Structures are given as C-alpha cells and as structure tokens.
C-alpha cells in the first residue's frame, strides 16, 4: 500500500485519486464485484487513508486485515480459499475484471505495449495484466522468497510455475481507462476526464437537459468528486432551485419559476450522474437509490404545486379542479417512458424540456391549456405504443 510508484513521489500509488476515489477504493470495487469476503493490505502501519479504507471495507460486510509482511498471508488464507491479487497501481473496471475471472487464472496481455504502460513482463510474448485468481495453497510458496519481494509479482510467478491457466485480456476490454497501470499523480490527473466519461456511461440521449447535465458532470465532476461531497452539493442545489421556483410561483412570476425548475432538473441529473460515478467504487447502497427517487418525486410535486397555483390565480373555480390536470400530466410523464416500444424515452423524461415549455406558456398565459394538451398527448402516445392486442 505504501509503494510510491515513480521515485520521489510524495503520495503512494494506492492513494492517488481518480474521480474522487483513491486507487485503493477503485480496487475495493473490484473485490466487491468478485464477492470477496476479506481484504488484505500490505503496509508497514496504519495511515489515515488506510483507516478510511478500513471503514469502507467493514461497512460493506468484508473483513479487513493489514499485514507488514506478506508471509503473514498464510495465517489468513486457507488452502481451500481462493485469493484475488491486484498489483499496486492497477486501475481496472470492476465489471470487466469480474467477467474475465471466473476460475483460477493469470490474466496477461501482449508484452510490448503492456511493458511500456508499466506492467511487468513475464516472458518474451506476454506481460502480466495486474490481476490473478489463485488457490490459497500457493501462498505457502512465499516462505521461500525474500520478505522484501513484490508480492503480486511473486504470486504471479508461483501460479505460472504451477500451471495456472493464462488468459489474455481482450484488446477491447483493456482499451482506454478500463485497464491501466497508474504510476504517478500526473498520470492519474491525465486520465481522470477519460475515466469519468467512461464511468458516466454511453450518451443515450441528446435531449437538452441530459446533455447539459452530462456536460456539467464532465466539467465540474472532478472537483466535486474530489471534495468528497459532490453528490450532496448537487442535491442541495436541486432543493435550492426548487425553493426559488416555488418562491417565484407564489408571487406570480410563472416564467421565472419554470426556468428555475429547468435549472433544478439539470442539477438533479447532475446529482444522479455523480452518484452513478461514486457507485463505481463504493457499491450501490439502496439508501442512495431511495434518496434519488425521493428527490425526483419532490421535484414533480413542486411542479404540480406551481401549476396549481398559476392555473388558479384569478380564477373563480375551486382549487381542487385546477390540481387534476397537473397531477395527470406528471403521472403520464412517469408512465409513458416505461413503454417497451417507446423510443427516445429520455426526451419524455427530460423535465427541463417540460419546464421550458411551461415557462413559454406562462408568458403567453396559456398554462391550463398547455397542461391539458400535454397530458392528453402523452396518454394517446402511451395507448398507441402499447404492446399486444386489446383483450
């Protein structure tokens, strides 16, 4: 854990940060993906970063061990266990690693390019890929090796001597930041934006709200994630935007209220994207998904409230009659995208488009009519796209 990679580097490789998480946290994500039950760190002593890692490990239900000497592994790893070994500095996509490691295996890659990228050459044609899964009994071989050896390298060679299967990592699975050896802080900084772009997933929609949110995530994401509370900042910004919208709606400034809603939706999507990135290395806690869903419903309730206020302003009809169409609109916006035959569903989910349209309607004084047209239009679309014959 305390290997400094490039000579003279102040920060050990394990604690270099990419996307707000240390390499150790990224490797913890790999361990989680493979269902590991124990995490063993080799370090001379505890440092604050290791203590933080220990808390994360134990919070996820795994057991944490720290060893000063690799020979102590034999006291933890039984002969019948399987041991996942990750090289210091390895940054790999958890799902990619899990798809390749299904049995004891030594992952390798073509030597020439890999050696230049910082991976260790194991023979004329191949270099290690920084990840192996071996039987626990191989740990005993460390007793015959000097205590200051590189443990990952030693276990890789022991596995090869015992005839453990070699598996070449396909070129597509090690492209970009899916499989990198990070040596120093400058490398970590150089690949951060590329890693973040990959972690956000493919661009599935070009709708305005989602496009703006993704652009904001790529621009502001690194600084927000490094602060350690990027998701919370984005969530609080959503609440602030909704508060401004409700305040503007209360005093009758409908256009301003819905423009604030449009901005709040972009911030909501930014919050969702940052949460998705954080889950790459911290798992997917149910509580985070519940909070995201609750914030989405809170947003929709605020829109219903605004539409009710602005539709009933100056009208003599009961307030209850004005709330029906807004509720139906929001319900249809939540139902329509789930139709399996619907295409471009992100355009329907994009509340920034809705809020902008409502801002224009507020300027023209046609909010009730626009809400009714949108609600009926979504209902017709949902019926037209339904699957299967009518019974």
N, C-alpha and C positions, 0 to 999 in steps of 0.2 A: 504493500500500500504506500510505502514511502519512497518508491523509486522515482527519481526526478527526471527520467527520460533523457532529454538533452542536457549535457553538462552545464552547470552553472544556473540551472533553473530553480527559482525560489519555491515554486508550487509543485508538489508531487503530481505525477500524471493522474493518479486516481482522483485528485480533487480539482482538476481542470474542469471548467464549466462550459457546457454546450446547451443552449436553450434553457438556461437557468438551473440545470441539474449537473452535478458532478459526474465524471465518468463512472465512479463507483455506483452512483444511483442508476445510471443507464444500465450497468451490468446487473444490478439488482433486478431491473425489469426483465432481463434475460433469464435470471434464476427463477423469477416468478412464472414466466411463460413456460418453463420446463418443469414446474411443480416441485422445485427443490424444497427440502424441509430444514436444512441447515445452511448457514452461510459462514464460511471460514475466511478470515482476513489475516494475512501475514504482515505483521508490523511490530516494531520494537516496543511500542507503547501506545496509549490512548491519546488522541488529539481531538479537539472539538469536532472536526469533520467526521471522525470515526464514531464519536458519541452520537452525533445526529443520525448517522447511518444506522447505528445500533437501534435507535428508537424506531426508525422506519421499518427495519427488519422485524423487530419484535411486534410492532403494531400489525404487521401483515401475517402474524402467526408462525413465522420461522424462528429458529433458534440461532443466536449469534455467538460466534467464537472468534477470539483473537489469539494468534499464536506468534511468538517471537522466532520460532524455529520450525521449519517445515517437517522435521522429524516428529513433531507432536501430532501430526495428522493421524498417525496410526492409533492414537488413543481416542480419536473421534470417528474415524472412518472404519467400519467393519468390513470384513472380506466380502460379505454379501451385498454391500452397498454399491451404488453407482456414484461416481464422482465427476461432476462437471468442472472443468478447469478453464478459466478465462485468462488470457495473457494481459498483463498490465498495459493499459493504453488502448485496449480494443474497444471500439465503438461499433456495435452491430445492432441491427433491427431485431427486437425480440421475436417477432413472428417469423422472420426469415431464419433465425437460428433454430427455433423450435421445429420448423418444417424440415430441417436437414438432420437434426439429431433425434433419431427415434430408437437407436440402439448404440452400444459401444462403437465409437467411431473417432477417427482422427481427421478433422477437416483440413484440406490442403488446397493450394491454388498454384498456378504456374509460377515458377521460381523467379523469372527475370523481373517482371513488373512488381511482384509482391516484395521482393528484396529491396527494390528501390523505394517502396512505400513503407518500409520499416518492419516487415515481417521476417521471421528467421528462416533461412534456407535450411532444408533438412536433407536434400540430396541434389544431384545435378539438375533434375527437372522440376522439383517441387519445393515450395516453402510452406510452412505451417500457416493456417488461417487464424490462429489465435484462440481456437475453441476445440476442446476434445471432451468426449464422454468415455470414461474407463471404468473397469471393475475395481472395487475397493482394494482387492488384494495387491494391486500394483503399487500401492503406497508403501508397502514394506521395502520396496527397492530403494527408497530414498535413504535408508540407513547406510547404504554402501556408497553414497555420493557425498561430497563435501557439503557442510552445512550452509556455506555461502553461495550455493548454486542457485540458478534461476529455476524455481520450482516448476513453472509451466513448461519450460524447455526440457527439464529432466523427465517429467512425467510423459511428455510427448514422445521422447526417445525410448523410454521404457515401454510405452504402448506399441510403438513400431517394432521393437525387438520381439514383443510377444505376439506379433502378427495381427494386431487390431486393424480392422478394416479402414482403408483410406477412402475418403470421399472428397472429390473436388467440388468446391463451391461453384455453382454455375455463374458464368460471367454476369448474367442479368441480375443475380441476387447479391453480387458484391459491387454493383455499379453505384457511383455517386457516394452518398454517405451511408448506404446500407451496411457497408463493411469497410471500416477504416482503422488504421493504427494512428493514434494521435500521440505525437512525441512532445509537443510543447504548446505554450499558450498562443503563439502566433498561428499555429495550425488549427487550434481549437476555434480561434476567432475567425479564421478564414473560411471554415466550413459551416459556421453556425447558420448563416442565412440559407444555405443549401439544405442543411438538415431540417431547418424549420419549415421550408417549403415542402419537403417530403413528408414531414410529420403532420402537416395540415391536410394531407390527402389530395387527391386529384380535383381539379376545378370542374365540378359537376354542373355549375350554373354560371351564366353570365348576367344574371339579374342584378340590378343596381345595388341593392342592399348587401347581398352576399359578396359581390365584387369589392365594394368599399370596405367591408369587414375584413376580407382576406388581405386586401392591400394594407389596412391598418395593422393587422397581425404581423405581416412581414416587415412593416416599417417600425412599429412600436414594440412588437413582441419581444425581441431580445432584451431590451431594457426593462420591460415589465416583468418578464420571467426571471431575470437576474435579481430583481428586487425581492423576489420570494413571495410576493402577494399580488401578482399581476391579475389573476382571476378575480380577487376581491376588489381591486381597484376598478376593474371593468364593471363588476356587478353594482358597486356603489354609484358608478357613473350612470348606469341604467336607471337606478332609483332617482338620482338627481334629475335626469332628463324627464322622467315621468312626473316628478314633483313640479317642475317648471311647466310642463304641458297642462297639468291639472290647474295650476295657478292661472295660466293664461286663459284656459277654458272657462274658469269661474268668473273672470271679468269680461268674458265675451269675445276674446281675441282668438277666434277659431283657427285662422290660418297659422298663427304663431304656435298655437297648441299642437296642431298636427305636424308642423315642421319639427317641433321638439320631439314628437313621437317618432318621426322618421329617424332622427339622430339617435334616439334611445334604442331603436331597433338595431341600428348598425352596431351600437355598443353592446347590445345583447348578443349579437352574433360574434362579436369580438370576444366576449366572455366565454361563449361556447367553444370557440376555436382554441383559445388559450387553455381551457380546461381539457380539451382533446389532446393538446400537446403535453400537458402535465401528466396525463394518464399514460403516456408512452413509457414513462419510467416509474410512475407511482401507483400503477394499477388503476382499477375503475371502481372506486368506492361507490356504493349505492347511494350514500348520502349526498354526494356531489350531483348525481343524476336527478335526485329528488329536488335538490335546491334549484337546479336549472329548470326543471319542469314547473316548479312553483313560481319562478321568476317569469316564465313565459305566460302562465295564467294571469299573473299580476298585471303584466303588460296588456293582455287582452281585456281584462276587467277595466283598466284605466281607459282604454279606447271606448268601451261600451258606455262608461260614465260620461266621457266627453261628448259622445254622440247624443246621449240622452239630454244632457244639459243644453247643448247647442240646438238640438231639434225642437225642444220645448220652449225655448226662450221667446217670450212674447206671444205664445200660443195659448188659447183658452182651454184646450183639451187636457184631460188628466195626464199626469206624468207617466202612469203605467202604460198608456197607449204608445208613448214615444220610445219605451225601452224594448219593445218587442222586436222591431226590425234590426236594431244594433245587435241584439243577442243572436238572432237568426244569422246575421252576417258572420259573426265570429264563429258560431258553430259550424257553418258551412265552410269557412276557411280552414277549420280543423278537420273536417270530414273529407272534403274533396281531394286533398293531396294523397290520401291513403288508397285511392282507387288504383288497382294494379295496372289498368290500361291507360292511366293518365300520363302524359308526357310533360316535361318541363314543369314538374310539380314545385320546384323551388321558386318559380315565378308566382305561384299561388301562395306559397308560404311566406314570401317576402313582404313583411308588413311595411317596409319602407315605401314600396310602391303604393300600397293601400293608403298610408298616411299622407303621401304626397297628393294622391287623387282627392282625398278628403280635404286637404288644405286648399286645393283649387275650388272644390265645391263650397267651402266656407266663404271664399272670396266672392263666388257667384251667388251665394245664398241658396244653394240647392242641395244642402246636406241630406234632408229626408229623402228626396227623390233618388239621389245617387246611392244611398244606402239600400233602398228598396231594389233598385235595378241590379246592384252587385249581388245582393242576397239571392234574388230570383235567378240571375245568370249563373251563379255557382251551383244552385240546385239543379237547374236544367243540364248543366255540364256534367254533374255527378250522375244524373239519370242516363244521359246519353252515353256515358263511358262505362256503365255498369257491365259486368261480365255475366254470361249465361242468359238463357231465355226467361221471360216472365212466366211464373207459375200461377 
